[in-house]
């Protein structure tokens, strides 16, 4: 599962998937950590469970 820190669920989203992540799970970019995140309560679609895996 993705890492949850400070009420943020960090996601493993590639640059090419960024718009899809924004649309599907309201993902936002953390510029300091250079990672995408969403609310921990957000439901990640089954087809995008790979976003929850650590690493790129």
N, C-alpha and C positions, 0 to 999 in steps of 0.2 A: 504494500500500500504506500501511497505517497507520504512524504513527511509533513506532519502538521506542526507548525510553529507559529506562535502568536496569533492563533485563530486564522491561519492561512494553510490551505492544503496545497503544497508545492507540487507541480506537475512537470513531467518530462515531455515538453512540447518542443518540436523542432521549429525552426524559422518558417518553414513552408506550411506548417500546420497552425500557425498562430491565429489566422483569421477564423479557422474552424473552431479552435478552442474558445475564442472570444464569443463566437455565435452560439456554440453548444453549451458551454458551462460558464459563460460570463467571466472568462479568464482575464486576468490583469497581469501586467509585467512589473516585476520588482527590479528596478534598474540598479539598485545597490548590489543585489545578489545575482542579477542577470538570470532570473528564473521566472517562469509563469506560475501563477497561483490562482486559486478560487476559494470560495467559502467551504469549510470542512463538511457542511451539510449538503453540498451540491452533489447530485447524482451524476456519476460519470457513465456515459453510454457504454454498453457492453463492447461495442466495436472500438472503443477508445480506452480500454483498460490498460493498454500499454503506457498511457500517460502517467500511470501510478507507479511504474517501475523506476528505481533509482538509476542514475547515469544517463548518458546520451548515446 
